[in-house]
């Protein structure tokens, strides 16, 4: 089972988005507390971290303690979901789609912007506008 958490200094938005992603993936949400990267790797070799960077959120995906993908979330829209719930991630980001395929439910969406859509609990639908960040430029 995958783990989804926030940075140690989380915000209301980062916690809400992390919980929604955990729900959509059928993963476990963990309040980070004093857990370091090594501690998280011991709990689960594959995990997501939502970290605050100024006004933006950063989505980081680790596998076996190594940062393999990261995206800057430039806009977060939390809406009320209408209709049927979608399990997994809907994305227009081809690299994210490739990374998640085979490990998590993922659906491709055609869009000129890089978008991630997730359905959370209590009829929440979260839409994230993202921007690529080179993993080597910002190791955490």
C-alpha positions in Angstrom: 0.0 0.0 0.0 1.3 3.5 -0.9 1.8 6.3 1.6 0.7 9.9 1.1 2.0 12.6 3.5 2.9 16.3 3.7 6.1 18.1 4.6 6.7 18.6 8.3 5.4 22.2 8.1 2.1 21.4 6.4 -0.8 23.8 5.6 -4.5 23.2 5.5 -4.4 23.0 1.7 -1.4 20.6 1.5 -3.2 18.3 4.1 -6.5 18.4 2.2 -4.9 17.6 -1.2 -2.7 14.8 0.4 -5.8 13.2 1.9 -7.7 13.4 -1.4 -4.8 11.8 -3.3 -4.6 9.0 -0.6 -8.3 8.4 -1.0 -8.2 8.4 -4.8 -5.3 5.9 -4.9 -6.6 3.7 -2.0 -3.4 4.7 -0.2 -2.7 5.5 3.5 -2.5 9.1 4.6 0.1 9.7 7.3 0.5 12.9 9.4 4.2 13.5 8.9 5.3 14.6 12.3 8.9 13.9 12.9 9.2 11.1 10.2 12.2 11.7 7.9 12.6 10.3 4.4 14.4 7.2 5.7 11.5 6.6 8.2 8.9 6.9 5.4 10.9 4.5 3.2 10.9 2.0 6.1 7.1 2.3 6.3 6.5 2.0 2.5 9.0 2.1 -0.3 6.7 4.2 -2.5 5.3 7.4 -1.2 4.1 10.9 -2.1 4.9 14.1 -0.2 3.1 17.4 -0.6 5.5 20.2 0.4 4.8 24.0 0.7 7.1 26.2 -1.4 6.1 29.9 -0.8 2.5 30.1 -2.3 2.9 26.9 -4.3 2.7 23.2 -3.4 5.2 20.7 -4.6 4.2 17.1 -5.3 7.1 14.7 -4.9 7.0 11.0 -5.5 9.7 8.8 -4.0 10.5 5.2 -4.7 12.8 3.3 -2.4 14.0 6.6 -0.9 14.8 8.2 -4.3 12.9 11.2 -5.6 11.7 10.1 -9.1 9.1 12.8 -10.0 8.2 16.2 -8.8 5.7 18.8 -9.9 5.0 22.3 -8.8 1.3 22.8 -8.2 0.5 26.4 -9.3 -3.2 26.3 -8.8 -5.5 24.2 -6.7 -9.3 24.2 -7.2 -11.4 22.2 -4.8 -14.9 21.7 -6.2 -18.0 19.6 -5.4 -18.0 16.4 -7.3 -21.1 15.8 -9.5 -21.8 12.3 -10.8 -19.8 9.1 -10.3 -16.6 9.0 -8.3 -13.4 8.3 -10.3 -10.8 6.1 -8.5 -7.2 6.9 -9.3 -5.7 9.9 -11.0 -6.8 11.7 -14.1 -3.9 13.6 -15.7 -2.8 15.3 -18.9 0.9 15.0 -17.8 2.4 12.3 -20.0 5.4 11.7 -17.8 3.3 11.4 -14.7 1.0 9.0 -16.6 3.9 6.9 -17.6 5.3 6.8 -14.1 2.0 5.8 -12.4 0.9 3.3 -15.0 1.0 -0.3 -13.6 1.3 0.9 -10.0 -1.8 3.1 -9.6 -5.1 3.6 -11.5 -4.4 6.4 -14.0 -6.5 7.9 -16.8 -5.2 10.2 -19.6 -7.0 13.5 -20.2 -6.3 15.6 -23.3 -5.5 19.1 -22.2 -2.9 21.8 -23.3 -2.1 22.5 -19.7 -0.6 19.9 -17.2 -3.6 18.9 -15.0 -4.1 16.4 -12.3 -7.7 15.6 -11.2 -8.5 13.5 -8.1 -11.8 12.7 -6.4 -11.6 12.8 -2.7 -14.0 11.8 0.1 -17.3 13.7 0.8 -17.9 14.6 -2.9 -14.7 16.6 -3.2 -13.1 16.9 -6.6 -9.7 18.5 -6.7 -8.1 19.9 -9.8 -4.4 20.7 -9.7 -2.6 22.8 -12.4 1.0 21.6 -12.4 4.4 22.6 -13.8 7.4 20.3 -14.4 10.4 20.6 -12.1 13.6 18.8 -12.9 14.3 16.3 -10.1 18.0 17.1 -10.2 17.6 20.8 -9.6 15.7 20.5 -6.3 16.7 17.4 -4.3 14.9 17.2 -1.0 
